[in-house]
Amino acid sequence: MARLIVLGGGVAGHTTATFAAKWLGSQHEVVVVTPNAKWNWIPSNIWVGVGQMTKEEVTFDLASVYAKAGITYKQAKAVSLNPEGNESSDKPFVTIEYTSKSKSGESENIEYDYIVNATGPKLNFDATPGLGNGQGAMGTNTVSVCTADHAVHASHKLQESIEKMKAGERQKFLIGTGHGMCTCQGAAFEYIFNIEHELKKAGVRDMADIKWISNESFLGDFGMGGLHMKVGGYVVSSKLFAESLFAERNVDWLIGAHTSKVEEGKVEYELLDGSKGEEEFDFAMLIPPFAGVGLKAYAKDGEDITATVFAPNGFMKVDANYAAGAYENWKASDWPRTYQNPTYKNMFAAGIAFAPPHIISKPMSSPNGTPINPTPPRTGMPSGIIGKAVAHSVCDLMTKGENAHLHEASMAEMGAACVASAGKGLTTGTAAAMTVYPVVPDFEKYPGTGRDTDYTFGEIGLAGHWIKHILHHLFLYKAKLNPGWTLIPE
Amino acid sequence: MKHEEKNFEKSDQFNLTMIPGSFARKMRTCVIWQFIRFVAINIKMIIVVSKSH
């Protein structure tokens, strides 16, 4: 019997572990190590953050689901990897530290035959002074919707602002990114328009000034360098549609901005032209930058080989081309296909945990040398597809031997469907429904837009909201491994 | 005053983009039209999803 360990229980980790357990059966062991007791459908945190859903509606307990799937579940965080074993054993192992109440603080070494790193990101609040609390967690100056608990907190703060507006006190809302190297602009985009929608419903929209602050060089970049869509016979940039929505909803914007400092009621920022400024706020939701979770790696003799296994940002190196150099040399083929670590062939990474070869958007920096550009998104559908491909590869390696064919899922060859909510309501809600193909633009194949405009489209409306709501229930159903779960695509 | 006139007037940023008129905005939440769009978008998404697996 061989053992597969999956680090992380988010979209990528959960997909990898559940498919591997199904395909391997009881012949082999699948272990999931995740510090969380609950699974969270993160896209719906937006609705928790405006009080339209509860935490319970977007989460469920993992233990019973993993018991049903025959997966060994350890509520713990991975601390380090020993891919060559140690001086007393050749067997690779991972050191974990339990986070569950009953075993909190206890450590354990677990040996593995294969390991998949799907730890997701560390929410690096402390990268911006005042955004974090100095100890790795969110500070008190802003709110976040990155976790269900954060979103509940954000919802309470929003309610306080609404009450103030009802009492006649004007409020300034600042939503966007909290650093020049953030990703996940889509989540902030959804949140700002859900707030706008809720303020209208509460009858206080005229008492609110709403402003977007982002590291994108143009509205609608979304960390993907934007996208071009066919609309009304034209092929147009997402910039035009994003700006249109902001103007229609009376939401001001500040782009190309690196948030350099956050204080109570105020942010300081630097723009791409090198100028600096301040923006005051009463309510701010600023997405933190992401980093790897800080896993260390050690060789058999105890030497620190973290730099061999992980990129400087803490994400795991895989079969990507990390030597592409300048922007002019970037190619779609730089992006990984199998997500196998080049040094240790029994190690894979999936979802946000893999180190991308470079960003997708055009790299930009201010004259002061401050990099201000979105980092690439690796969430949602691509995470699920990568997780499933990695599960397939690992299962084949375990059952057919080490020369088995590896399955491929390059972000430069896959598309993604994305639905960005702009307000919740059965007949009044709207969302931007988009598909993009491929996720990473291929300028060799499509020299103008980088993407196939036959399969890249977007439109806003109630239909998009219905789709987002249905996807909420569908993916929770799938993640709970209810009957027919494998029929629902990632 | 028309909705778009109000918004175009607010700033240069707003003035240089496109803002939907009342018909386009009404169609966004028109249940019958949106049901048709729901079917169309789903078909498009299924095609992209099937090309990606």
Interface residues (C-beta under 8 A of the other chain):
Chain A: L240 E243 S244 F246 A247 E248 N250 D252 W253 M381 I385 M414 G415 A416 A417 T427 T428 T430 A433 T435 Y437 Y455 F457 E459 I460 G461 L462 A463 G464 W466 I467 P489 E490
Chain B: E4 N7 F8 K10 S11 Q13 F14 L16 T17 M18 I19 P20 R25 M27 R28 T29 C30 V31 Q34 F35 R37 F38 I41 N42 K44 M45 I47 V48 V49 S50 K51 S52 H53
